[in-house]
């Protein structure tokens, strides 16, 4: 019955993960997505071990592996000297079936999920190009008003609403919720190039967080290109920093070349650390970036949202099977503190470490990281945290 379905607002990886899980639980759901096509712009590209474990049951993990790059290590590098601390995720083999990070574009996951729904879950309805305008709820259910690609408005009813509509969530805004936290002052400029940094920078990993004399940058390798995260120079405006000339000069600082770099795409973005003041509001529940946004350093945002979806749909399945609706509060208790403690704080620490300019503090940080990386017990503990395995275990233990 339409009145008993779950309406999911947002057809990105978080919303589609929730839809797949609900479909396997036998719960009807409707996904409303504003974009008519899956956007292939620069978004998340790192999949952590537990996320790969979770998606493996649907055969999606292997497709991601085939489309991406398995990254068994990641590094913090001092670019000027060539020194680095390298963490080998192989030490996690007793804790995960996928002891590595996977480098693969977020849009590939969304496309694989849509194909999976179409082929395996015909009962799940996905309406693209449907932009949600508003919603209402009462003790019996929810109603959502959305505008289709032709500009016509439609009403959709259901029992529950999952807001997975991202950092600019319409649902969160209409609820009038406080999005507590702050925005960092610097702008990050993400640029892609096919230049083979791995052929020119010795011992380079697929994932590299780098100090240079005047600041920081990162290099993340995908199957066919490298992604470089760059920052404005001191005194450089955001407008200047996103020009091809500025990006070109910063790439030349990383490795000088006789010919200009081929720059494929440039995308600026601001870094936020925020978590909503409540995940559950009657029959409306928030997940992913609608509930929490964080620094991308460490690749925890998309992964954390997918973990939200697994937790939330388990609760909804139990509610539909006859357990109490208070299980939604358990979802909030299990996921909101984790978003604050593990996702926001860990990504914030990652960012702070790389933004450090003081040479002595950098030296101490690198030495400590090298010490952890060279000790299997210390490396395992550190990687359990940074790979989000510890946060999932802690979440599951909350009652």
Secondary structure as a PSIPRED ss2 file (coil, helix, strand):
# PSIPRED VFORMAT (PSIPRED V4.0)

   1 X C   1.000  0.000  0.000
   2 X H   0.000  1.000  0.000
   3 X H   0.000  1.000  0.000
   4 X H   0.000  1.000  0.000
   5 X C   1.000  0.000  0.000
   6 X E   0.000  0.000  1.000
   7 X E   0.000  0.000  1.000
   8 X E   0.000  0.000  1.000
   9 X E   0.000  0.000  1.000
  10 X C   1.000  0.000  0.000
  11 X C   1.000  0.000  0.000
  12 X C   1.000  0.000  0.000
  13 X H   0.000  1.000  0.000
  14 X H   0.000  1.000  0.000
  15 X H   0.000  1.000  0.000
  16 X H   0.000  1.000  0.000
  17 X H   0.000  1.000  0.000
  18 X H   0.000  1.000  0.000
  19 X H   0.000  1.000  0.000
  20 X H   0.000  1.000  0.000
  21 X H   0.000  1.000  0.000
  22 X H   0.000  1.000  0.000
  23 X H   0.000  1.000  0.000
  24 X H   0.000  1.000  0.000
  25 X H   0.000  1.000  0.000
  26 X C   1.000  0.000  0.000
  27 X C   1.000  0.000  0.000
  28 X C   1.000  0.000  0.000
  29 X E   0.000  0.000  1.000
  30 X E   0.000  0.000  1.000
  31 X E   0.000  0.000  1.000
  32 X E   0.000  0.000  1.000
  33 X E   0.000  0.000  1.000
  34 X C   1.000  0.000  0.000
  35 X C   1.000  0.000  0.000
  36 X C   1.000  0.000  0.000
  37 X C   1.000  0.000  0.000
  38 X C   1.000  0.000  0.000
  39 X C   1.000  0.000  0.000
  40 X C   1.000  0.000  0.000
  41 X C   1.000  0.000  0.000
  42 X C   1.000  0.000  0.000
  43 X C   1.000  0.000  0.000
  44 X C   1.000  0.000  0.000
  45 X C   1.000  0.000  0.000
  46 X E   0.000  0.000  1.000
  47 X E   0.000  0.000  1.000
  48 X C   1.000  0.000  0.000
  49 X H   0.000  1.000  0.000
  50 X H   0.000  1.000  0.000
  51 X H   0.000  1.000  0.000
  52 X H   0.000  1.000  0.000
  53 X H   0.000  1.000  0.000
  54 X H   0.000  1.000  0.000
  55 X H   0.000  1.000  0.000
  56 X H   0.000  1.000  0.000
  57 X H   0.000  1.000  0.000
  58 X H   0.000  1.000  0.000
  59 X C   1.000  0.000  0.000
  60 X H   0.000  1.000  0.000
  61 X H   0.000  1.000  0.000
  62 X H   0.000  1.000  0.000
  63 X H   0.000  1.000  0.000
  64 X H   0.000  1.000  0.000
  65 X H   0.000  1.000  0.000
  66 X H   0.000  1.000  0.000
  67 X H   0.000  1.000  0.000
  68 X C   1.000  0.000  0.000
  69 X E   0.000  0.000  1.000
  70 X E   0.000  0.000  1.000
  71 X E   0.000  0.000  1.000
  72 X C   1.000  0.000  0.000
  73 X E   0.000  0.000  1.000
  74 X E   0.000  0.000  1.000
  75 X E   0.000  0.000  1.000
  76 X E   0.000  0.000  1.000
  77 X E   0.000  0.000  1.000
  78 X E   0.000  0.000  1.000
  79 X C   1.000  0.000  0.000
  80 X C   1.000  0.000  0.000
  81 X C   1.000  0.000  0.000
  82 X C   1.000  0.000  0.000
  83 X E   0.000  0.000  1.000
  84 X E   0.000  0.000  1.000
  85 X E   0.000  0.000  1.000
  86 X E   0.000  0.000  1.000
  87 X E   0.000  0.000  1.000
  88 X E   0.000  0.000  1.000
  89 X H   0.000  1.000  0.000
  90 X H   0.000  1.000  0.000
  91 X H   0.000  1.000  0.000
  92 X H   0.000  1.000  0.000
  93 X C   1.000  0.000  0.000
  94 X C   1.000  0.000  0.000
  95 X C   1.000  0.000  0.000
  96 X C   1.000  0.000  0.000
  97 X C   1.000  0.000  0.000
  98 X C   1.000  0.000  0.000
  99 X C   1.000  0.000  0.000
 100 X C   1.000  0.000  0.000
 101 X E   0.000  0.000  1.000
 102 X E   0.000  0.000  1.000
 103 X E   0.000  0.000  1.000
 104 X C   1.000  0.000  0.000
 105 X C   1.000  0.000  0.000
 106 X H   0.000  1.000  0.000
 107 X H   0.000  1.000  0.000
 108 X H   0.000  1.000  0.000
 109 X H   0.000  1.000  0.000
 110 X H   0.000  1.000  0.000
 111 X H   0.000  1.000  0.000
 112 X H   0.000  1.000  0.000
 113 X H   0.000  1.000  0.000
 114 X H   0.000  1.000  0.000
 115 X H   0.000  1.000  0.000
 116 X H   0.000  1.000  0.000
 117 X H   0.000  1.000  0.000
 118 X H   0.000  1.000  0.000
 119 X H   0.000  1.000  0.000
 120 X H   0.000  1.000  0.000
 121 X C   1.000  0.000  0.000
 122 X C   1.000  0.000  0.000
 123 X C   1.000  0.000  0.000
 124 X C   1.000  0.000  0.000
 125 X E   0.000  0.000  1.000
 126 X E   0.000  0.000  1.000
 127 X E   0.000  0.000  1.000
 128 X E   0.000  0.000  1.000
 129 X C   1.000  0.000  0.000
 130 X C   1.000  0.000  0.000
 131 X E   0.000  0.000  1.000
 132 X E   0.000  0.000  1.000
 133 X E   0.000  0.000  1.000
 134 X E   0.000  0.000  1.000
 135 X E   0.000  0.000  1.000
 136 X E   0.000  0.000  1.000
 137 X E   0.000  0.000  1.000
 138 X E   0.000  0.000  1.000
 139 X C   1.000  0.000  0.000
 140 X C   1.000  0.000  0.000
 141 X E   0.000  0.000  1.000
 142 X E   0.000  0.000  1.000
 143 X E   0.000  0.000  1.000
 144 X E   0.000  0.000  1.000
 145 X E   0.000  0.000  1.000
 146 X E   0.000  0.000  1.000
 147 X E   0.000  0.000  1.000
 148 X C   1.000  0.000  0.000
 149 X C   1.000  0.000  0.000
 150 X C   1.000  0.000  0.000
 151 X C   1.000  0.000  0.000
 152 X C   1.000  0.000  0.000
 153 X E   0.000  0.000  1.000
 154 X E   0.000  0.000  1.000
 155 X E   0.000  0.000  1.000
 156 X E   0.000  0.000  1.000
 157 X E   0.000  0.000  1.000
 158 X E   0.000  0.000  1.000
 159 X C   1.000  0.000  0.000
 160 X E   0.000  0.000  1.000
 161 X E   0.000  0.000  1.000
 162 X E   0.000  0.000  1.000
 163 X E   0.000  0.000  1.000
 164 X C   1.000  0.000  0.000
 165 X C   1.000  0.000  0.000
 166 X C   1.000  0.000  0.000
 167 X C   1.000  0.000  0.000
 168 X C   1.000  0.000  0.000
 169 X C   1.000  0.000  0.000
 170 X H   0.000  1.000  0.000
 171 X H   0.000  1.000  0.000
 172 X H   0.000  1.000  0.000
 173 X H   0.000  1.000  0.000
 174 X H   0.000  1.000  0.000
 175 X H   0.000  1.000  0.000
 176 X C   1.000  0.000  0.000
 177 X C   1.000  0.000  0.000
 178 X C   1.000  0.000  0.000
 179 X E   0.000  0.000  1.000
 180 X E   0.000  0.000  1.000
 181 X E   0.000  0.000  1.000
 182 X E   0.000  0.000  1.000
 183 X E   0.000  0.000  1.000
 184 X E   0.000  0.000  1.000
 185 X E   0.000  0.000  1.000
 186 X E   0.000  0.000  1.000
 187 X E   0.000  0.000  1.000
 188 X E   0.000  0.000  1.000
 189 X E   0.000  0.000  1.000
 190 X E   0.000  0.000  1.000
 191 X E   0.000  0.000  1.000
 192 X E   0.000  0.000  1.000
 193 X E   0.000  0.000  1.000
 194 X C   1.000  0.000  0.000
 195 X C   1.000  0.000  0.000
 196 X C   1.000  0.000  0.000
 197 X H   0.000  1.000  0.000
 198 X H   0.000  1.000  0.000
 199 X H   0.000  1.000  0.000
 200 X C   1.000  0.000  0.000
 201 X C   1.000  0.000  0.000
 202 X C   1.000  0.000  0.000
 203 X C   1.000  0.000  0.000
 204 X C   1.000  0.000  0.000
 205 X C   1.000  0.000  0.000
 206 X C   1.000  0.000  0.000
 207 X E   0.000  0.000  1.000
 208 X E   0.000  0.000  1.000
 209 X E   0.000  0.000  1.000
 210 X E   0.000  0.000  1.000
 211 X E   0.000  0.000  1.000
 212 X E   0.000  0.000  1.000
 213 X C   1.000  0.000  0.000
 214 X C   1.000  0.000  0.000
 215 X E   0.000  0.000  1.000
 216 X E   0.000  0.000  1.000
 217 X E   0.000  0.000  1.000
 218 X E   0.000  0.000  1.000
 219 X E   0.000  0.000  1.000
 220 X E   0.000  0.000  1.000
 221 X E   0.000  0.000  1.000
 222 X C   1.000  0.000  0.000
 223 X C   1.000  0.000  0.000
 224 X C   1.000  0.000  0.000
 225 X C   1.000  0.000  0.000
 226 X E   0.000  0.000  1.000
 227 X E   0.000  0.000  1.000
 228 X E   0.000  0.000  1.000
 229 X E   0.000  0.000  1.000
 230 X E   0.000  0.000  1.000
 231 X E   0.000  0.000  1.000
 232 X C   1.000  0.000  0.000
 233 X C   1.000  0.000  0.000
 234 X C   1.000  0.000  0.000
 235 X C   1.000  0.000  0.000
 236 X C   1.000  0.000  0.000
 237 X C   1.000  0.000  0.000
 238 X H   0.000  1.000  0.000
 239 X H   0.000  1.000  0.000
 240 X H   0.000  1.000  0.000
 241 X H   0.000  1.000  0.000
 242 X C   1.000  0.000  0.000
 243 X C   1.000  0.000  0.000
 244 X H   0.000  1.000  0.000
 245 X H   0.000  1.000  0.000
 246 X H   0.000  1.000  0.000
 247 X H   0.000  1.000  0.000
 248 X H   0.000  1.000  0.000
 249 X H   0.000  1.000  0.000
 250 X H   0.000  1.000  0.000
 251 X H   0.000  1.000  0.000
 252 X H   0.000  1.000  0.000
 253 X H   0.000  1.000  0.000
 254 X H   0.000  1.000  0.000
 255 X C   1.000  0.000  0.000
 256 X C   1.000  0.000  0.000
 257 X C   1.000  0.000  0.000
 258 X C   1.000  0.000  0.000
 259 X C   1.000  0.000  0.000
 260 X C   1.000  0.000  0.000
 261 X C   1.000  0.000  0.000
 262 X C   1.000  0.000  0.000
 263 X E   0.000  0.000  1.000
 264 X E   0.000  0.000  1.000
 265 X E   0.000  0.000  1.000
 266 X E   0.000  0.000  1.000
 267 X E   0.000  0.000  1.000
 268 X E   0.000  0.000  1.000
 269 X E   0.000  0.000  1.000
 270 X E   0.000  0.000  1.000
 271 X E   0.000  0.000  1.000
 272 X E   0.000  0.000  1.000
 273 X E   0.000  0.000  1.000
 274 X E   0.000  0.000  1.000
 275 X E   0.000  0.000  1.000
 276 X E   0.000  0.000  1.000
 277 X C   1.000  0.000  0.000
 278 X C   1.000  0.000  0.000
 279 X C   1.000  0.000  0.000
 280 X E   0.000  0.000  1.000
 281 X E   0.000  0.000  1.000
 282 X C   1.000  0.000  0.000
 283 X C   1.000  0.000  0.000
 284 X E   0.000  0.000  1.000
 285 X E   0.000  0.000  1.000
 286 X E   0.000  0.000  1.000
 287 X C   1.000  0.000  0.000
 288 X H   0.000  1.000  0.000
 289 X H   0.000  1.000  0.000
 290 X H   0.000  1.000  0.000
 291 X C   1.000  0.000  0.000
 292 X E   0.000  0.000  1.000
 293 X E   0.000  0.000  1.000
 294 X C   1.000  0.000  0.000
 295 X C   1.000  0.000  0.000
 296 X C   1.000  0.000  0.000
 297 X C   1.000  0.000  0.000
 298 X C   1.000  0.000  0.000
 299 X C   1.000  0.000  0.000
 300 X C   1.000  0.000  0.000
 301 X H   0.000  1.000  0.000
 302 X H   0.000  1.000  0.000
 303 X H   0.000  1.000  0.000
 304 X H   0.000  1.000  0.000
 305 X H   0.000  1.000  0.000
 306 X H   0.000  1.000  0.000
 307 X H   0.000  1.000  0.000
 308 X H   0.000  1.000  0.000
 309 X H   0.000  1.000  0.000
 310 X H   0.000  1.000  0.000
 311 X H   0.000  1.000  0.000
 312 X H   0.000  1.000  0.000
 313 X H   0.000  1.000  0.000
 314 X H   0.000  1.000  0.000
 315 X H   0.000  1.000  0.000
 316 X H   0.000  1.000  0.000
 317 X H   0.000  1.000  0.000
 318 X H   0.000  1.000  0.000
 319 X H   0.000  1.000  0.000
 320 X H   0.000  1.000  0.000
 321 X C   1.000  0.000  0.000
 322 X C   1.000  0.000  0.000
 323 X C   1.000  0.000  0.000
 324 X C   1.000  0.000  0.000
 325 X C   1.000  0.000  0.000
 326 X C   1.000  0.000  0.000
 327 X H   0.000  1.000  0.000
 328 X H   0.000  1.000  0.000
 329 X H   0.000  1.000  0.000
 330 X H   0.000  1.000  0.000
 331 X H   0.000  1.000  0.000
 332 X H   0.000  1.000  0.000
 333 X H   0.000  1.000  0.000
 334 X H   0.000  1.000  0.000
 335 X H   0.000  1.000  0.000
 336 X H   0.000  1.000  0.000
 337 X H   0.000  1.000  0.000
 338 X H   0.000  1.000  0.000
 339 X H   0.000  1.000  0.000
 340 X H   0.000  1.000  0.000
 341 X H   0.000  1.000  0.000
 342 X H   0.000  1.000  0.000
 343 X H   0.000  1.000  0.000
 344 X H   0.000  1.000  0.000
 345 X H   0.000  1.000  0.000
 346 X H   0.000  1.000  0.000
 347 X H   0.000  1.000  0.000
 348 X H   0.000  1.000  0.000
 349 X H   0.000  1.000  0.000
 350 X H   0.000  1.000  0.000
 351 X H   0.000  1.000  0.000
 352 X H   0.000  1.000  0.000
 353 X H   0.000  1.000  0.000
 354 X H   0.000  1.000  0.000
 355 X H   0.000  1.000  0.000
 356 X C   1.000  0.000  0.000
 357 X C   1.000  0.000  0.000
 358 X C   1.000  0.000  0.000
 359 X H   0.000  1.000  0.000
 360 X H   0.000  1.000  0.000
 361 X H   0.000  1.000  0.000
 362 X H   0.000  1.000  0.000
 363 X H   0.000  1.000  0.000
 364 X H   0.000  1.000  0.000
 365 X H   0.000  1.000  0.000
 366 X H   0.000  1.000  0.000
 367 X H   0.000  1.000  0.000
 368 X H   0.000  1.000  0.000
 369 X H   0.000  1.000  0.000
 370 X H   0.000  1.000  0.000
 371 X H   0.000  1.000  0.000
 372 X H   0.000  1.000  0.000
 373 X H   0.000  1.000  0.000
 374 X H   0.000  1.000  0.000
 375 X C   1.000  0.000  0.000
 376 X H   0.000  1.000  0.000
 377 X H   0.000  1.000  0.000
 378 X H   0.000  1.000  0.000
 379 X H   0.000  1.000  0.000
 380 X H   0.000  1.000  0.000
 381 X H   0.000  1.000  0.000
 382 X H   0.000  1.000  0.000
 383 X H   0.000  1.000  0.000
 384 X H   0.000  1.000  0.000
 385 X H   0.000  1.000  0.000
 386 X H   0.000  1.000  0.000
 387 X C   1.000  0.000  0.000
 388 X C   1.000  0.000  0.000
 389 X H   0.000  1.000  0.000
 390 X H   0.000  1.000  0.000
 391 X H   0.000  1.000  0.000
 392 X H   0.000  1.000  0.000
 393 X H   0.000  1.000  0.000
 394 X H   0.000  1.000  0.000
 395 X H   0.000  1.000  0.000
 396 X H   0.000  1.000  0.000
 397 X H   0.000  1.000  0.000
 398 X C   1.000  0.000  0.000
 399 X C   1.000  0.000  0.000
